[in-house]
Amino acid sequence: MRERVLLNQGWEYIPQWRDEYVEPAANTEGFVRVNLPHANKEIPYNYFDEKDYQFISCYRRSFAYREAWVGKRVFADFDGVMAYCEVYLNGRLLGSHKGGYTPFAVDLTPALKFGENVLVVKVDSTERPDIPPFGYTIDYLCYGGMYRDIYLRIVDPVFIENIFAKPQNVLEEKKTLETTVFLANTTTEEQSLTVTVQLTRDGERVAEKTCTAAVEPGKSSLDVVLSDLESIELWDIDHPNLYQVEVTIAGGTGISDSYAVRIGFREAVVKADGFYLNGRKLMIRGLNRHQAFPYVGYAMPARVQRRDADILKYELSLNAVRTSHYPQSPHFLDRCDEIGLLVFEEIPGWQHIGDEGWQAVACENVREMIQRDWNHPSIFLWGVRINESQDCHGFYQQTNCIARELDPTRQTAGVRYIEGSEFLEDVYTMNDFIHSGGEHVLRDPKQVTKTKEYVPYMVTEFNGHMFPTKRFDQEERVMEHALRHLRVHNQAALDPHISGAFGWCAFDYNTHYDFGSGDRICYHGVMDMFRIPKPAAYFYASQTEPRNKPVLEPATRWTWGDRSIGGVLPLVIFTNCDRVRIKLHGHDLGEFYPATARYPGVPYPPVVIDKLEIGQWGVQWFEGEFIGIVDGEEVITKKFTPAPVPAKLVISPDDLELKADGMDATRVVFMVVDQMGNPLPYLTDAIEFQLEGPGELIGPAKTALIGGAIATWVRAGEEEGTITLKGVTSRLESEAVEIKVKK
């Protein structure tokens, strides 16, 4: 059977390239030991030169050839290398790849030898004009290095390259599963194989079918159909039921292989009158995600990538995410499958279309993206157009053709920002930035498409650069930022011809100097780069049933003088409660209800208070208390003090246990709060992270609080033990948390 070995540990790295490095006996002076995922250069949080990581580097690793591999094929499977690479084994060039966001495999067999083998990867992280998204300007950074996983794959000479399991008739009582098995025969003779497809759930067999096939040398495929499947539970956003499809092959000459994937039975389609999941109309409420993090860019391990999906689903109450503007981590997508988060995935690019060679790479990106991800039930839409690019008939006719031939089960889309664009895809997706705070919130879809009839239509970006907002901005701005997200989602839900909207964006992100706030950050997120929420995040968080999580977040600093003129009115309270009781200085001011008439399109409108007798400027200011009530019961309370001071440094780790592999990592948030437990948004004290034990910090050990809070990531070492971490400022010291590191 096949063997798959994770090859992330024990690499040697040097931030330069010399041709002599490809030789097995090359001098390795200057190389340092690293584990993957790895950033070719750690960068500051902001104010750095993006050319700092744009260079050619070298990664080397030795591995021993094993006798069990005799007569087999050995591949190196790369999940992602930014942005061009060449792969050498024992001094011999065996393959190369253009593009940093899609996987590729290199057959190592021709250069393998008994004993030690030296694998060398030349990594070009410059912005080469022949590789998407490069060639002009881009509003995000692509960083550098071997930032995703790499595996050794050992298979027999006849093996399974891929499988595509396609559920059909999913809304009928008896369902069907058609599985296309892609085979490679590297021998010189036809091989007779027995092929078995088994469908299981939680280890229990649901159905199985065996057939025989004569496989000619080269590549081929065959379809195996499991029909009359009963009692199948559908995958949806509330109940993401998953099944496993395992394909095995066996031959008379001892050939054997096995390949397994997870799938879900579901129907997802965008129509002219909205989006339907399993026949039920669902309003898509999503955000765009860049997979970037402070200091190491894209180079975060599985746990951290998966955590982002949890943040989007559980902290922001989203039902969908767009992978702007490239295919993202397989670990992130796996988690989306598991928790029921819909995904719109698109190819790399931003506005610019290059020459024929560039377009050929983009077309290959379409193939690689779809062939990698076509079994994910969370993915419902393929983005086959360069984000916000102009029309290019021949190019986009080809990308759509590739997508439809590879995967006839999903629709295609192409994100643009121009009206009347040539409509080659199945869904017209539009970045609609018309809302600037006034009455115009979204365009009528037919105004955009210029079609006679309404067509499947979705808003894929809004807000963003129209209103960049920092977490520590003044109260009026952070409140308006939140209200703009609310207004667009409200308007989208009121238009029956808009299937949903993805706000720009989930998290702040590093960008080129041509964009952002001049410090290499775009402050467009509803959370900052550390995944710490801004008030806009509370609008999204409140859009969940209170039985799941009651939310009560007044969009205020609760002070007289932060707004223009002064006061806290209008007072916007993002909540999913039935009503909110307010007390001022212990006195009950009454109960206030959600602004349903003003925002009828969202499930849980905020409470908006325009008039309230609170106090007088410079004379008196009082303690405030907000009480959320659901079904007559007080379920959540929020209090504010009139005179906040730093009272506690709160430490909040995402995880308390890591794997001792030198790669695993988790986020730890530090927040200074006042006497009532509220963050202090203008606090900028210095903070030191004090760590002991088998691990290290990602980023600096000494930095400054940003808006009263900041986070760091802790990476586990390769030895078992306990990591102890605490934060210390000039005024406060957090508790120490213990993170167990285990094999």
Secondary structure, 3 states (H helix, E strand, C coil): CCEEEECCCCEEEECCCCHHHHCCCCCCCCCEEECCCCCCCCCCCCCCCHHHHCCEEEEEEEEECCHHHCCCEEEEEECCCECEEEEEECCEEEEEEECCCCCEEEECHHHCCCCEEEEEEEEECCCCCCCCCCCCCCCCCCCCECCCCEEEEEECCEEEEEEEEEEECCCCCCEEEEEEEEEEECCCCCEEEEEEEEEEECCEEEEEEEEEEEECCEEEEEEEEEEEECCCCCECCCCECCEEEEEEEEECCCCEEEEEEEECCCCEEEECCEEEECCEECCEEEEECCCCECCCECCCCHHHHHHHHHHHHHHCCCCEEEECCCCCCHHHHHHHHHHCCEEEEECCCCCCCCCHHHHHHHHHHHHHHHHHHCCCCCEEEEECCCCCCCCCHHHHHHHHHHHHHHCCCCEEEEEECCCCCCCCCCEEEEECCCCCCCCCCCCCHHHHHCCCCCCCEEEEECEHHHCCCCCCCCHHHHHHHHHHHHHHHHHHHHCCCCCEEEEECCECEECCCCCCCCCCEECCCCECCCCCECHHHHHHHCCCCCCCCCCEEECCCCCCCCCCCCCCCCEEEEECCCEEEEEECCEEEEEECECCCCCCCCCCCCEEECCCCCCECCCECCCEEEEEEECCEEEEEEEECCCCCCCEEEEEECCCEEECCCCCEEEEEEEEECCCCCECCCCCCEEEEEEECCEEEECCCEEECECCEEEEEEEECCCCEEEEEEEECCCCECCCEEEEEEC
